[in-house]
Amino acid sequence: MQAFLAAEDPCFLSDASGCHSGRATIVDQLVKSQHVGGRNLSRQLKEISLAFAISKTCSRANILNAYLDTIYLGQDDHRTLYGVRAAAHEYFGCETSDLTLEQAATVAGLARSPTRYSPRSHPNEARERRDVVLARMREAGFLR
């Protein structure tokens, strides 16, 4: 969880505003992942409205859990990997609670580009991205 927060939205659990550095927030990403179709003004307005409603009615823990359960994290030969649990099983053969720090950072790094940072197809890029996530975890105060 901390790896995803550091990589995607370090301010998500705080009440700080304006600290997203132009990145989409976890709420925005959750809403976008639930919609398909073209990018037009009508869709964008619906997404903004839905993101606002979710932010006001759901706890941050529930939002984060929904995001972690549904985020696209790649695919293998047989299925598409949605959620951290599926990625942990596919790439490391374990439950999310059994991931090492490095493995968790690798899975979190997939969120940016699951194909580009796949530990199977692109191990060097996956390691580089993992290191970026670990550095962000240190910056966010999750690591010493």
OpenMM code with the backbone's topology and positions (N, CA, C; nanometers):
from openmm import Vec3, app, unit

residues = "MET GLN ALA PHE LEU ALA ALA GLU ASP PRO CYS PHE LEU SER ASP ALA SER GLY CYS HIS SER GLY ARG ALA THR ILE VAL ASP GLN LEU VAL LYS SER GLN HIS VAL GLY GLY ARG ASN LEU SER ARG GLN LEU LYS GLU ILE SER LEU ALA PHE ALA ILE SER LYS THR CYS SER ARG ALA ASN ILE LEU ASN ALA TYR LEU ASP THR ILE TYR LEU GLY GLN ASP ASP HIS ARG THR LEU TYR GLY VAL ARG ALA ALA ALA HIS GLU TYR PHE GLY CYS GLU THR SER ASP LEU THR LEU GLU GLN ALA ALA THR VAL ALA GLY LEU ALA ARG SER PRO THR ARG TYR SER PRO ARG SER HIS PRO ASN GLU ALA ARG GLU ARG ARG ASP VAL VAL LEU ALA ARG MET ARG GLU ALA GLY PHE LEU ARG".split()
positions = [
    Vec3(0.0825, -0.1189, 0.0000),
    Vec3(0.0000, 0.0000, 0.0000),
    Vec3(0.0871, 0.1255, 0.0000),
    Vec3(0.1889, 0.1308, 0.0870),
    Vec3(0.2747, 0.2485, 0.0923),
    Vec3(0.3513, 0.2679, -0.0373),
    Vec3(0.3890, 0.1582, -0.1012),
    Vec3(0.4601, 0.1689, -0.2284),
    Vec3(0.3714, 0.2365, -0.3326),
    Vec3(0.2442, 0.1991, -0.3394),
    Vec3(0.1523, 0.2620, -0.4339),
    Vec3(0.1281, 0.4077, -0.3978),
    Vec3(0.1128, 0.4360, -0.2706),
    Vec3(0.0924, 0.5753, -0.2299),
    Vec3(0.2118, 0.6605, -0.2695),
    Vec3(0.3320, 0.6125, -0.2424),
    Vec3(0.4514, 0.6884, -0.2755),
    Vec3(0.4649, 0.7074, -0.4261),
    Vec3(0.4354, 0.6031, -0.5010),
    Vec3(0.4511, 0.6090, -0.6463),
    Vec3(0.3423, 0.6913, -0.7135),
    Vec3(0.2207, 0.6816, -0.6637),
    Vec3(0.1072, 0.7400, -0.7343),
    Vec3(0.0508, 0.8670, -0.6722),
    Vec3(0.0483, 0.8775, -0.5398),
    Vec3(-0.0184, 0.9913, -0.4767),
    Vec3(0.0216, 1.0004, -0.3299),
    Vec3(0.1422, 1.0517, -0.3007),
    Vec3(0.1908, 1.0520, -0.1622),
    Vec3(0.1050, 1.1328, -0.0648),
    Vec3(0.0228, 1.2229, -0.1153),
    Vec3(-0.0610, 1.3062, -0.0281),
    Vec3(-0.2000, 1.2482, -0.0066),
    Vec3(-0.2272, 1.1324, -0.0623),
    Vec3(-0.3624, 1.0776, -0.0615),
    Vec3(-0.4216, 1.0644, 0.0783),
    Vec3(-0.3446, 1.0183, 0.1734),
    Vec3(-0.3994, 0.9952, 0.3071),
    Vec3(-0.3989, 1.1193, 0.3953),
    Vec3(-0.3342, 1.2254, 0.3476),
    Vec3(-0.3321, 1.3488, 0.4265),
    Vec3(-0.4407, 1.4424, 0.3766),
    Vec3(-0.4603, 1.5497, 0.4469),
    Vec3(-0.5573, 1.6497, 0.4042),
    Vec3(-0.4922, 1.7608, 0.3240),
    Vec3(-0.3639, 1.7441, 0.2908),
    Vec3(-0.2929, 1.8465, 0.2151),
    Vec3(-0.3524, 1.8582, 0.0756),
    Vec3(-0.3629, 1.9798, 0.0284),
    Vec3(-0.4122, 1.9982, -0.1079),
    Vec3(-0.3023, 2.0623, -0.1912),
    Vec3(-0.3112, 2.0420, -0.3194),
    Vec3(-0.2156, 2.1042, -0.4096),
    Vec3(-0.0782, 2.0411, -0.4091),
    Vec3(-0.0656, 1.9191, -0.3640),
    Vec3(0.0670, 1.8579, -0.3583),
    Vec3(0.0800, 1.7413, -0.4540),
    Vec3(0.0040, 1.7412, -0.5601),
    Vec3(0.0041, 1.6270, -0.6511),
    Vec3(0.0961, 1.6439, -0.7710),
    Vec3(0.1629, 1.7573, -0.7820),
    Vec3(0.2642, 1.7796, -0.8853),
    Vec3(0.2137, 1.7451, -1.0255),
    Vec3(0.0877, 1.7707, -1.0528),
    Vec3(0.0348, 1.7458, -1.1852),
    Vec3(-0.0028, 1.6018, -1.2129),
    Vec3(0.0229, 1.5119, -1.1198),
    Vec3(-0.0134, 1.3716, -1.1405),
    Vec3(-0.1604, 1.3525, -1.1067),
    Vec3(-0.2207, 1.2541, -1.1726),
    Vec3(-0.3590, 1.2203, -1.1410),
    Vec3(-0.3630, 1.1583, -1.0019),
    Vec3(-0.4637, 1.1915, -0.9258),
    Vec3(-0.4765, 1.1336, -0.7928),
    Vec3(-0.5305, 0.9922, -0.8036),
    Vec3(-0.5228, 0.9200, -0.6954),
    Vec3(-0.5747, 0.7837, -0.6919),
    Vec3(-0.7242, 0.7829, -0.7227),
    Vec3(-0.7968, 0.8808, -0.6730),
    Vec3(-0.9410, 0.8883, -0.7023),
    Vec3(-0.9620, 0.9048, -0.8523),
    Vec3(-0.8857, 0.9961, -0.9141),
    Vec3(-0.8989, 1.0176, -1.0579),
    Vec3(-0.8680, 0.8898, -1.1353),
    Vec3(-0.7627, 0.8208, -1.0953),
    Vec3(-0.7245, 0.6983, -1.1649),
    Vec3(-0.8305, 0.5891, -1.1467),
    Vec3(-0.8875, 0.5810, -1.0271),
    Vec3(-0.9937, 0.4831, -1.0027),
    Vec3(-1.1131, 0.5104, -1.0938),
    Vec3(-1.1548, 0.6342, -1.1016),
    Vec3(-1.2689, 0.6703, -1.1856),
    Vec3(-1.2383, 0.6415, -1.3323),
    Vec3(-1.1217, 0.6792, -1.3793),
    Vec3(-1.0863, 0.6572, -1.5199),
    Vec3(-1.0796, 0.5090, -1.5532),
    Vec3(-1.0375, 0.4275, -1.4575),
    Vec3(-1.0268, 0.2838, -1.4840),
    Vec3(-1.1636, 0.2181, -1.4988),
    Vec3(-1.2677, 0.2829, -1.4504),
    Vec3(-1.4022, 0.2253, -1.4560),
    Vec3(-1.4782, 0.2650, -1.5818),
    Vec3(-1.4232, 0.3555, -1.6601),
    Vec3(-1.4912, 0.4032, -1.7810),
    Vec3(-1.4151, 0.3577, -1.9047),
    Vec3(-1.4884, 0.3326, -2.0097),
    Vec3(-1.4286, 0.3018, -2.1394),
    Vec3(-1.4875, 0.3960, -2.2419),
    Vec3(-1.4193, 0.4121, -2.3504),
    Vec3(-1.4690, 0.4991, -2.4555),
    Vec3(-1.3743, 0.6152, -2.4777),
    Vec3(-1.4133, 0.7018, -2.5674),
    Vec3(-1.3286, 0.8135, -2.6062),
    Vec3(-1.3153, 0.9192, -2.4980),
    Vec3(-1.2170, 1.0030, -2.5185),
    Vec3(-1.1943, 1.1146, -2.4267),
    Vec3(-1.2629, 1.2376, -2.4833),
    Vec3(-1.3815, 1.2672, -2.4343),
    Vec3(-1.4502, 1.3871, -2.4792),
    Vec3(-1.4910, 1.4689, -2.3575),
    Vec3(-1.5383, 1.5880, -2.3833),
    Vec3(-1.5725, 1.6790, -2.2746),
    Vec3(-1.6803, 1.6219, -2.1841),
    Vec3(-1.7807, 1.5598, -2.2402),
    Vec3(-1.8888, 1.5020, -2.1608),
    Vec3(-1.8351, 1.3963, -2.0647),
    Vec3(-1.7503, 1.3083, -2.1154),
    Vec3(-1.6922, 1.2048, -2.0297),
    Vec3(-1.6059, 1.2672, -1.9213),
    Vec3(-1.5264, 1.3659, -1.9569),
    Vec3(-1.4407, 1.4303, -1.8581),
    Vec3(-1.5223, 1.4960, -1.7473),
    Vec3(-1.6323, 1.5595, -1.7826),
    Vec3(-1.7177, 1.6216, -1.6820),
    Vec3(-1.7807, 1.5161, -1.5909),
    Vec3(-1.8222, 1.4034, -1.6492),
    Vec3(-1.8773, 1.2942, -1.5683),
    Vec3(-1.7715, 1.2386, -1.4728),
    Vec3(-1.6495, 1.2247, -1.5213),
    Vec3(-1.5416, 1.1741, -1.4365),
    Vec3(-1.5118, 1.2693, -1.3211),
    Vec3(-1.5099, 1.3979, -1.3490),
    Vec3(-1.4867, 1.4971, -1.2439),
    Vec3(-1.5963, 1.4898, -1.1388),
    Vec3(-1.7205, 1.4817, -1.1853),
    Vec3(-1.8342, 1.4736, -1.0936),
    Vec3(-1.8280, 1.3463, -1.0093),
    Vec3(-1.7982, 1.2340, -1.0729),
    Vec3(-1.7897, 1.1075, -1.0009),
    Vec3(-1.6742, 1.1080, -0.9019),
    Vec3(-1.5593, 1.1616, -0.9419),
    Vec3(-1.4440, 1.1688, -0.8509),
    Vec3(-1.4783, 1.2540, -0.7283),
    Vec3(-1.5473, 1.3642, -0.7504),
    Vec3(-1.5885, 1.4498, -0.6383),
    Vec3(-1.6833, 1.3744, -0.5458),
    Vec3(-1.7819, 1.3053, -0.6030),
    Vec3(-1.8785, 1.2309, -0.5217),
    Vec3(-1.8097, 1.1200, -0.4428),
    Vec3(-1.7197, 1.0476, -0.5064),
    Vec3(-1.6467, 0.9411, -0.4363),
    Vec3(-1.5641, 0.9983, -0.3230),
    Vec3(-1.4962, 1.1086, -0.3495),
    Vec3(-1.4123, 1.1719, -0.2466),
    Vec3(-1.4928, 1.2161, -0.1254),
    Vec3(-1.6167, 1.2569, -0.1496),
    Vec3(-1.7001, 1.3073, -0.0406),
    Vec3(-1.7750, 1.1972, 0.0341),
    Vec3(-1.7995, 1.0834, -0.0306),
    Vec3(-1.8841, 0.9817, 0.0320),
    Vec3(-1.8101, 0.8560, 0.0770),
    Vec3(-1.6894, 0.8345, 0.0277),
    Vec3(-1.6163, 0.7121, 0.0615),
    Vec3(-1.4925, 0.7455, 0.1452),
    Vec3(-1.4581, 0.6560, 0.2336),
    Vec3(-1.3364, 0.6774, 0.3119),
    Vec3(-1.2154, 0.6591, 0.2208),
    Vec3(-1.1068, 0.7218, 0.2577),
    Vec3(-0.9844, 0.7078, 0.1783),
    Vec3(-0.9358, 0.5635, 0.1779),
    Vec3(-0.9560, 0.4935, 0.2877),
    Vec3(-0.9166, 0.3516, 0.2928),
    Vec3(-0.9961, 0.2705, 0.1922),
    Vec3(-1.1285, 0.2963, 0.1826),
    Vec3(-1.2120, 0.2246, 0.0859),
    Vec3(-1.1742, 0.2587, -0.0580),
    Vec3(-1.1444, 0.3847, -0.0824),
    Vec3(-1.1018, 0.4269, -0.2160),
    Vec3(-0.9714, 0.3574, -0.2538),
    Vec3(-0.8766, 0.3586, -0.1619),
    Vec3(-0.7469, 0.2956, -0.1887),
    Vec3(-0.7626, 0.1463, -0.2121),
    Vec3(-0.8449, 0.0802, -0.1321),
    Vec3(-0.8683, -0.0636, -0.1517),
    Vec3(-0.9316, -0.0921, -0.2879),
    Vec3(-1.0279, -0.0106, -0.3272),
    Vec3(-1.0907, -0.0294, -0.4586),
    Vec3(-0.9881, -0.0109, -0.5697),
    Vec3(-0.9054, 0.0895, -0.5565),
    Vec3(-0.7999, 0.1148, -0.6548),
    Vec3(-0.7040, -0.0036, -0.6617),
    Vec3(-0.6573, -0.0509, -0.5469),
    Vec3(-0.5621, -0.1615, -0.5445),
    Vec3(-0.6226, -0.2922, -0.5932),
    Vec3(-0.7541, -0.3062, -0.5811),
    Vec3(-0.8225, -0.4274, -0.6279),
    Vec3(-0.8507, -0.4262, -0.7777),
    Vec3(-0.8532, -0.3080, -0.8386),
    Vec3(-0.8988, -0.2996, -0.9772),
    Vec3(-0.7955, -0.2446, -1.0756),
    Vec3(-0.6848, -0.1946, -1.0298),
    Vec3(-0.5871, -0.1335, -1.1191),
    Vec3(-0.5301, -0.2366, -1.2164),
    Vec3(-0.5144, -0.1961, -1.3412),
    Vec3(-0.4562, -0.2826, -1.4435),
    Vec3(-0.3053, -0.2880, -1.4221),
    Vec3(-0.2514, -0.4104, -1.4080),
    Vec3(-0.1079, -0.4270, -1.3819),
    Vec3(-0.0410, -0.5244, -1.4789),
    Vec3(-0.0984, -0.5413, -1.5958),
    Vec3(-0.0347, -0.6222, -1.6981),
    Vec3(-0.1173, -0.7421, -1.7374),
    Vec3(-0.0530, -0.8308, -1.8135),
    Vec3(-0.1212, -0.9549, -1.8482),
    Vec3(-0.0193, -1.0630, -1.8772),
    Vec3(-0.0630, -1.1852, -1.8559),
    Vec3(0.0195, -1.3000, -1.8895),
    Vec3(-0.0392, -1.3631, -2.0150),
    Vec3(0.0001, -1.4834, -2.0460),
    Vec3(-0.0497, -1.5486, -2.1666),
    Vec3(-0.1982, -1.5809, -2.1613),
    Vec3(-0.2530, -1.5895, -2.0419),
    Vec3(-0.3890, -1.6410, -2.0274),
    Vec3(-0.4905, -1.5410, -1.9733),
    Vec3(-0.4435, -1.4364, -1.9073),
    Vec3(-0.5405, -1.3463, -1.8444),
    Vec3(-0.4821, -1.2075, -1.8243),
    Vec3(-0.5724, -1.1136, -1.8056),
    Vec3(-0.5345, -0.9773, -1.7740),
    Vec3(-0.5242, -0.9656, -1.6227),
    Vec3(-0.4217, -0.8958, -1.5764),
    Vec3(-0.3981, -0.8826, -1.4326),
    Vec3(-0.4583, -0.7520, -1.3812),
    Vec3(-0.5654, -0.7666, -1.3054),
    Vec3(-0.6278, -0.6522, -1.2397),
    Vec3(-0.6069, -0.6676, -1.0907),
    Vec3(-0.5494, -0.5671, -1.0293),
    Vec3(-0.5313, -0.5666, -0.8859),
    Vec3(-0.3959, -0.6174, -0.8411),
    Vec3(-0.3590, -0.5705, -0.7247),
    Vec3(-0.2297, -0.6031, -0.6656),
    Vec3(-0.2195, -0.7525, -0.6345),
    Vec3(-0.3276, -0.8107, -0.5896),
    Vec3(-0.3247, -0.9540, -0.5555),
    Vec3(-0.2899, -1.0391, -0.6772),
    Vec3(-0.3532, -1.0099, -0.7910),
    Vec3(-0.3250, -1.0856, -0.9130),
    Vec3(-0.1799, -1.0674, -0.9566),
    Vec3(-0.1289, -0.9451, -0.9460),
    Vec3(0.0101, -0.9192, -0.9849),
    Vec3(0.1075, -0.9899, -0.8910),
    Vec3(0.0791, -0.9884, -0.7617),
    Vec3(0.1665, -1.0572, -0.6653),
    Vec3(0.1724, -1.2063, -0.6952),
    Vec3(0.0578, -1.2646, -0.7238),
    Vec3(0.0525, -1.4075, -0.7575),
    Vec3(0.1276, -1.4369, -0.8877),
    Vec3(0.1016, -1.3554, -0.9887),
    Vec3(0.1596, -1.3818, -1.1206),
    Vec3(0.3115, -1.3615, -1.1224),
    Vec3(0.3580, -1.2510, -1.0686),
    Vec3(0.4996, -1.2178, -1.0796),
    Vec3(0.5858, -1.2785, -0.9699),
    Vec3(0.5278, -1.2990, -0.8514),
    Vec3(0.6090, -1.3443, -0.7385),
    Vec3(0.5559, -1.4690, -0.6695),
    Vec3(0.4416, -1.5200, -0.7133),
    Vec3(0.3881, -1.6439, -0.6593),
    Vec3(0.3518, -1.6391, -0.5127),
    Vec3(0.3030, -1.5222, -0.4679),
    Vec3(0.2690, -1.5105, -0.3261),
    Vec3(0.1516, -1.4147, -0.3050),
    Vec3(0.1035, -1.4133, -0.1823),
    Vec3(0.0000, -1.3176, -0.1425),
    Vec3(0.0639, -1.1795, -0.1259),
    Vec3(-0.0172, -1.0761, -0.1324),
    Vec3(0.0357, -0.9409, -0.1163),
    Vec3(0.1028, -0.9216, 0.0188),
    Vec3(0.0498, -0.9865, 0.1217),
    Vec3(0.1076, -0.9724, 0.2556),
    Vec3(0.2459, -1.0362, 0.2655),
    Vec3(0.2806, -1.1218, 0.1698),
    Vec3(0.4114, -1.1877, 0.1712),
    Vec3(0.5134, -1.1231, 0.0790),
    Vec3(0.4754, -1.0168, 0.0083),
    Vec3(0.5698, -0.9489, -0.0791),
    Vec3(0.6817, -0.8850, 0.0021),
    Vec3(0.8034, -0.8941, -0.0474),
    Vec3(0.9141, -0.8204, 0.0141),
    Vec3(0.8979, -0.6731, -0.0232),
    Vec3(0.9743, -0.5876, 0.0391),
    Vec3(0.9705, -0.4449, 0.0077),
    Vec3(1.0022, -0.4222, -0.1402),
    Vec3(1.1045, -0.4887, -0.1894),
    Vec3(1.1436, -0.4723, -0.3297),
    Vec3(1.0343, -0.5232, -0.4237),
    Vec3(0.9729, -0.6347, -0.3893),
    Vec3(0.8643, -0.6876, -0.4723),
    Vec3(0.7446, -0.5940, -0.4714),
    Vec3(0.7096, -0.5409, -0.3553),
    Vec3(0.5975, -0.4466, -0.3463),
    Vec3(0.6253, -0.3220, -0.4299),
    Vec3(0.7477, -0.2727, -0.4259),
    Vec3(0.7851, -0.1559, -0.5062),
    Vec3(0.7803, -0.1888, -0.6550),
    Vec3(0.8170, -0.3098, -0.6918),
    Vec3(0.8087, -0.3521, -0.8315),
    Vec3(0.6642, -0.3542, -0.8783),
    Vec3(0.5761, -0.4115, -0.7978),
    Vec3(0.4336, -0.4158, -0.8331),
    Vec3(0.3776, -0.2735, -0.8422),
    Vec3(0.4117, -0.1880, -0.7489),
    Vec3(0.3647, -0.0491, -0.7525),
    Vec3(0.4168, 0.0230, -0.8763),
    Vec3(0.5373, -0.0087, -0.9162),
    Vec3(0.5949, 0.0534, -1.0344),
    Vec3(0.5227, 0.0180, -1.1630),
    Vec3(0.4532, -0.0938, -1.1630),
    Vec3(0.3787, -0.1357, -1.2810),
    Vec3(0.2655, -0.0388, -1.3162),
    Vec3(0.2143, 0.0316, -1.2176),
    Vec3(0.0987, 0.1184, -1.2401),
    Vec3(0.1244, 0.2217, -1.3490),
    Vec3(0.2450, 0.2698, -1.3586),
    Vec3(0.2762, 0.3717, -1.4593),
    Vec3(0.2669, 0.3159, -1.6013),
    Vec3(0.3187, 0.1956, -1.6215),
    Vec3(0.3169, 0.1335, -1.7547),
    Vec3(0.3409, -0.0157, -1.7393),
    Vec3(0.2342, -0.0931, -1.7261),
    Vec3(0.2483, -0.2358, -1.6991),
    Vec3(0.3312, -0.3123, -1.8024),
    Vec3(0.3224, -0.2753, -1.9257),
    Vec3(0.4007, -0.3443, -2.0281),
    Vec3(0.5475, -0.3046, -2.0200),
    Vec3(0.5735, -0.1778, -2.0119),
    Vec3(0.7116, -0.1268, -2.0098),
    Vec3(0.7894, -0.1728, -1.8869),
    Vec3(0.7209, -0.1859, -1.7727),
    Vec3(0.7895, -0.2200, -1.6479),
    Vec3(0.7635, -0.3631, -1.6012),
    Vec3(0.7206, -0.4486, -1.6928),
    Vec3(0.6977, -0.5879, -1.6582),
    Vec3(0.8274, -0.6544, -1.6130),
    Vec3(0.8277, -0.7160, -1.4949),
    Vec3(0.9501, -0.7812, -1.4483),
    Vec3(0.9897, -0.9012, -1.5334),
    Vec3(0.8964, -0.9551, -1.6071),
    Vec3(0.9282, -1.0696, -1.6948),
    Vec3(0.9834, -1.0235, -1.8289),
    Vec3(0.9143, -0.9304, -1.8911),
    Vec3(0.9530, -0.8868, -2.0255),
    Vec3(1.0660, -0.7844, -2.0262),
    Vec3(1.0702, -0.7011, -1.9237),
    Vec3(1.1677, -0.5915, -1.9182),
    Vec3(1.2275, -0.5813, -1.7776),
    Vec3(1.3068, -0.6801, -1.7356),
    Vec3(1.3574, -0.6817, -1.5979),
    Vec3(1.4441, -0.5610, -1.5620),
    Vec3(1.5221, -0.5098, -1.6541),
    Vec3(1.6062, -0.3932, -1.6230),
    Vec3(1.5209, -0.2695, -1.5984),
    Vec3(1.4216, -0.2467, -1.6849),
    Vec3(1.3317, -0.1330, -1.6668),
    Vec3(1.2506, -0.1481, -1.5384),
    Vec3(1.2096, -0.2719, -1.5083),
    Vec3(1.1344, -0.2969, -1.3847),
    Vec3(1.2198, -0.2631, -1.2628),
    Vec3(1.3469, -0.2997, -1.2652),
    Vec3(1.4360, -0.2668, -1.1523),
    Vec3(1.4553, -0.1162, -1.1386),
    Vec3(1.4736, -0.0483, -1.2517),
    Vec3(1.4900, 0.0974, -1.2478),
    Vec3(1.3660, 0.1648, -1.1903),
    Vec3(1.2496, 0.1215, -1.2351),
    Vec3(1.1243, 0.1791, -1.1847),
    Vec3(1.1069, 0.1465, -1.0366),
    Vec3(1.1400, 0.0211, -0.9977),
    Vec3(1.1344, -0.0185, -0.8565),
    Vec3(1.2186, 0.0765, -0.7722),
    Vec3(1.3383, 0.1088, -0.8207),
    Vec3(1.4269, 0.1982, -0.7464),
    Vec3(1.3688, 0.3386, -0.7333),
    Vec3(1.2979, 0.3836, -0.8367),
    Vec3(1.2295, 0.5134, -0.8293),
    Vec3(1.1214, 0.5088, -0.7216),
    Vec3(1.0450, 0.4007, -0.7190),
    Vec3(0.9385, 0.3860, -0.6185),
    Vec3(1.0002, 0.3829, -0.4786),
    Vec3(1.1085, 0.3100, -0.4589),
    Vec3(1.1741, 0.3049, -0.3276),
    Vec3(1.2241, 0.4435, -0.2869),
    Vec3(1.2783, 0.5191, -0.3806),
    Vec3(1.3231, 0.6556, -0.3504),
    Vec3(1.2050, 0.7436, -0.3103),
    Vec3(1.0933, 0.7292, -0.3802),
    Vec3(0.9735, 0.8070, -0.3440),
    Vec3(0.9200, 0.7655, -0.2071),
    Vec3(0.9332, 0.6370, -0.1749),
    Vec3(0.8911, 0.5913, -0.0424),
    Vec3(0.9761, 0.6574, 0.0657),
    Vec3(1.1066, 0.6693, 0.0403),
    Vec3(1.1947, 0.7383, 0.1361),
    Vec3(1.1558, 0.8849, 0.1487),
    Vec3(1.1325, 0.9514, 0.0345),
    Vec3(1.0935, 1.0937, 0.0334),
    Vec3(0.9630, 1.1144, 0.1095),
    Vec3(0.8713, 1.0216, 0.0971),
    Vec3(0.7398, 1.0331, 0.1631),
    Vec3(0.7458, 0.9969, 0.3106),
    Vec3(0.8622, 0.9472, 0.3570),
    Vec3(0.8765, 0.9124, 0.4974),
    Vec3(0.8323, 0.7717, 0.5310),
    Vec3(0.8065, 0.6878, 0.4305),
    Vec3(0.7662, 0.5504, 0.4554),
    Vec3(0.8859, 0.4613, 0.4892),
    Vec3(1.0052, 0.5042, 0.4471),
    Vec3(1.1290, 0.4295, 0.4737),
    Vec3(1.2306, 0.5222, 0.5369),
    Vec3(1.3258, 0.4613, 0.6044),
    Vec3(1.4357, 0.5420, 0.6621),
    Vec3(1.5591, 0.5277, 0.5793),
] * unit.nanometer
topology = app.Topology()
chain = topology.addChain("A")
for resn in residues:
    res = topology.addResidue(resn, chain)
    for name in ("N", "CA", "C"):
        topology.addAtom(name, app.Element.getBySymbol(name[0]), res)
